Amino acid sequence: MKIGLLTRNENAWCSNQLKESFKKQGFETSCFTFEDLVARVGLIPSTSFKNLDLSDLDALLVRPIGRGSLEQIIFRLNLLQKLSRSNLKVINNPSAIEKAADKYNTLAIMSEYGIRVPQTIVTENVREAMTAFTQFGSDVIVKPIFGSRGIGAARISDIDVAERVFRTLKFNKQILYVQEYIEHGTSDIRAFVIGNKVAAAMRRKGKSWKTNVSKGAKPMHIEISGDLEQVAIRAASAIGCEIAGVDLIEGDPPIVLEINSQPGWRGLQLTTEISISDLIAEHISSYQNN
């Protein structure tokens, strides 16, 4: 089986883990970045990396597509869509990656599926954002619609600060994404979904309200079942992700905070003896029989 690994850095920890797991499965693996690819229209091959025609691959695993201009991001997603239309198995599906990249779209879709999410107001209107600030008890989280690892997210509980932040964002032509702050004891749960099951999960204990491991939160082993497990699986399915990191807070029902369609697992791997990369490789190998 020929596998393409589309990654920003083939020597990164997760990439190396995947290469080793692919090797165990007997896969022939090619690593490349978006910058390595050439897309051709009206020419053969239509998409290639050096001398490799990507249509010769059996599957393509997409790791983080990286930062870029709007033009770059749109091109990268369109390129993945083209590859998917040519019957190359792209994981995750480009439409799932696109949905998960937009926090508003992600929450809207999950809400439509009956999954509980935080109360959120998304607007370009400062007055409406200020109304939401009061409506949510003058304690809110403001986030960029596009972003990960908690970068750019801020908790605001002062009305003057809120107005200044909202007006600054408006001036810079950014969307005002205002979300209720949910008390969670500085911890939440990351469930790693592969296929239709939770492969592993961890509790992330932070020093503040931010629980990202990249921000210093401590990962701790946790077994989840029942509603937590089912909600994580339903959330990933609603977005169309075969592989996803689902962030949850316990509740009745549980609350889904965000979904990452290209999650890392270095912190999670510290909490379990299960090899996450082996499970990903095994999931991809199942396509050989389909």
C-alpha positions in Angstrom: 0.0 0.0 0.0 1.4 3.4 -1.0 0.7 6.2 1.5 1.3 9.9 1.2 2.0 11.9 4.4 1.3 15.5 3.8 3.0 17.3 6.7 4.8 20.6 7.5 7.8 18.7 8.9 8.5 15.1 8.1 10.9 15.0 11.1 8.4 16.2 13.6 7.5 13.8 16.5 4.1 12.8 15.2 5.4 12.4 11.6 8.2 10.1 12.8 5.7 8.1 14.8 3.5 7.7 11.8 6.4 6.7 9.5 7.4 3.9 12.0 3.8 2.7 12.2 3.4 2.7 8.4 6.6 0.7 8.1 5.1 -1.9 10.5 2.1 -2.2 8.2 4.4 -2.7 5.2 3.4 0.6 3.6 5.5 2.5 1.2 5.5 6.1 2.5 6.2 9.4 0.7 6.4 12.6 2.8 5.9 16.0 1.3 4.6 19.5 2.1 2.1 21.6 0.2 5.1 23.7 -1.1 6.5 20.5 -2.7 3.4 19.9 -4.8 2.7 21.0 -8.3 -0.9 21.0 -9.6 -1.5 20.8 -13.4 -4.7 21.4 -15.3 -5.0 19.8 -18.7 -1.7 18.0 -18.2 -0.7 14.6 -16.9 0.1 14.1 -14.1 -2.5 16.5 -12.7 -0.8 16.7 -9.2 2.7 15.5 -8.5 5.6 15.6 -6.0 8.9 15.4 -7.8 8.5 12.2 -9.9 5.5 10.9 -7.9 2.1 11.1 -9.5 -0.2 11.4 -6.4 -2.9 9.4 -8.3 -0.6 6.4 -7.8 -1.1 6.6 -4.0 -3.6 4.5 -2.2 -4.3 7.0 0.5 -3.1 10.5 1.6 -3.0 11.4 5.3 -3.1 15.1 5.9 -1.3 16.5 9.0 -1.7 20.2 9.8 -2.0 22.2 6.6 -0.1 25.1 8.3 -0.6 28.8 8.4 -0.9 30.8 5.2 -2.7 33.6 3.5 -6.3 33.2 2.6 -5.2 32.5 -1.0 -2.8 29.8 0.1 -5.4 28.1 2.4 -8.1 28.1 -0.3 -5.7 26.7 -2.8 -4.6 23.9 -0.4 -8.1 22.9 0.4 -9.1 23.0 -3.3 -6.1 20.9 -4.1 -7.2 18.3 -1.6 -10.7 18.4 -3.0 -9.3 17.8 -6.5 -7.4 14.8 -5.2 -10.4 13.4 -3.4 -12.5 13.8 -6.6 -9.9 11.7 -8.5 -10.7 8.8 -6.1 -7.7 9.2 -3.9 -8.6 8.5 -0.3 -7.8 11.7 1.6 -7.9 11.5 5.4 -9.5 13.5 6.7 -11.8 14.3 3.9 -11.1 17.9 2.7 -14.7 19.0 3.5 -14.2 17.8 7.1 -10.9 19.7 7.3 -12.6 22.9 6.0 -15.6 22.6 8.4 -13.4 21.9 11.4 -11.1 24.9 10.6 -14.0 27.3 11.2 -15.0 27.4 14.8 -18.4 29.0 14.0 -19.2 26.4 11.3 -18.1 23.6 13.6 -20.4 24.7 16.5 -23.3 25.4 14.1 -23.1 21.9 12.6 -22.9 20.2 15.9 -25.8 22.2 17.3 -27.9 21.0 14.3 -27.0 17.5 15.2 -28.3 18.0 18.7 -24.9 18.1 20.4 -24.6 20.5 23.3 -22.1 23.4 22.6 -21.3 26.6 24.5 -23.6 29.5 24.0 -21.9 31.7 21.4 -22.6 34.9 19.6 -20.8 35.5 16.3 -21.2 38.9 14.7 -19.5 41.9 13.0 -21.5 44.3 15.2 -19.8 45.7 18.3 -23.1 46.6 19.9 -24.4 43.0 19.6 -21.1 41.7 20.9 -21.5 44.0 24.0 -25.0 42.7 24.5 -23.7 39.2 24.4 -21.0 40.1 27.0 -23.8 41.1 29.4 -26.0 38.2 28.4 -23.2 35.8 29.3 -22.7 37.2 32.8 -19.9 39.6 31.9 -17.5 36.7 31.7 -16.7 35.5 28.2 -14.1 33.9 26.0 -13.2 35.7 22.8 -11.5 33.6 20.1 -10.4 33.9 16.5 -12.6 31.9 14.2 -9.5 30.3 12.7 -6.8 29.2 15.0 -5.6 26.4 17.4 -3.7 25.7 20.5 -5.4 28.5 22.4 -3.5 31.1 20.4 -5.4 34.4 20.3 -8.1 33.3 22.8 -8.8 35.6 25.7 -11.1 35.6 28.7 -12.7 39.0 29.4 -14.7 40.0 32.5 -14.4 43.8 32.4 -16.9 45.7 30.4 -14.4 48.5 29.4 -11.9 45.9 28.3 -14.5 44.1 26.3 -15.6 47.2 24.4 -12.0 48.1 23.6 -11.2 44.6 22.4 -14.4 44.4 20.3 -13.7 47.7 18.7 -10.1 46.8 18.0 -11.2 43.6 16.3 -13.8 45.4 14.3 -11.3 48.0 13.2 -9.0 45.2 12.0 -11.9 43.6 10.0 -12.1 40.5 12.2 -15.2 38.6 13.3 -16.4 39.0 16.9 -16.7 35.5 18.3 -18.0 35.8 21.9 -18.6 32.6 23.9 -19.9 32.1 27.4 -17.2 31.1 29.9 -18.1 27.7 31.4 -16.6 27.0 34.8 -14.6 23.7 34.4 -12.0 23.7 37.2 -9.2 24.5 34.8 -9.5 21.1 33.1 -11.2 19.5 30.2 -11.1 16.2 28.3 -9.5 15.5 24.9 -10.9 12.4 23.3 -9.0 11.0 20.3 -11.4 9.5 17.8 -10.3 7.1 15.1 -13.0 5.7 12.9 -16.1 5.1 15.0 -14.4 4.7 18.4 -12.5 6.7 21.0 -8.9 5.3 20.8 -7.7 7.1 23.9 -8.5 10.1 26.1 -6.8 12.4 28.6 -7.7 15.0 31.1 -5.8 18.2 30.5 -5.2 20.1 33.7 -4.1 23.7 33.2 -2.8 26.4 35.5 -5.5 28.8 34.2 -8.7 28.5 32.1 -6.6 27.5 29.1 -6.1 23.7 29.0 -3.9 23.3 25.9 -0.9 21.0 26.5 1.1 23.4 24.4 0.3 26.1 26.9 1.6 24.0 29.8 -1.4 22.0 30.8 -0.6 18.6 32.4 -2.0 15.5 30.5 -3.5 12.8 32.7 -4.8 9.4 31.7 -8.6 9.0 31.8 -11.0 6.3 30.6 -14.2 7.6 29.1 -17.4 5.8 28.4 -21.2 6.3 28.2 -22.3 9.8 27.2 -18.8 11.3 27.0 -17.7 8.6 24.6 -20.8 8.7 22.5 -20.8 12.5 22.2 -17.2 12.5 21.1 -17.9 10.0 18.4 -21.1 11.8 17.3 -19.2 15.1 17.2 -16.5 13.8 14.9 -19.1 12.1 12.7 -21.1 15.3 12.4 -18.1 17.1 11.0 -17.1 14.1 8.8 -13.8 13.3 10.6 -12.3 9.8 10.6 -9.6 11.1 12.9 -10.3 13.9 15.3 -9.4 15.4 18.6 -12.6 16.3 20.4 -12.5 18.7 23.4 -15.2 18.2 26.0 -16.4 19.3 29.4 -18.4 17.0 31.6 -22.1 17.9 31.9 -25.6 16.5 31.5 -25.2 16.2 28.5 -21.5 16.8 28.0 -20.5 20.0 26.2 -18.2 19.9 23.1 -15.9 22.9 23.0 -14.0 22.3 19.7 -12.9 19.7 17.2 -9.4 19.4 15.7 -9.4 17.6 12.4 -5.6 17.2 12.3 -4.8 16.6 16.0 -1.4 16.0 17.5 -1.1 13.3 20.2 2.3 13.7 21.8 0.8 14.8 25.1 -1.9 12.0 24.9 0.8 9.4 24.2 2.4 10.2 27.5 -0.8 9.0 29.3 -1.3 5.6 27.5 0.6 2.5 26.5 -1.6 2.3 23.3 0.3 3.5 20.2 -1.9 6.2 18.7 0.1 6.1 15.4 -0.3 2.3 15.2 -4.0 2.7 15.5 -4.0 5.3 12.8 -2.0 3.0 10.5 -4.3 0.1 11.2 -7.3 2.3 10.4 -5.8 3.2 7.0 -4.8 -0.4 6.3 -8.5 -1.3 6.6 -9.1 0.4 3.2 -7.1 -2.4 1.5 -10.0 -4.7 2.1 -12.7 -2.3 0.9 
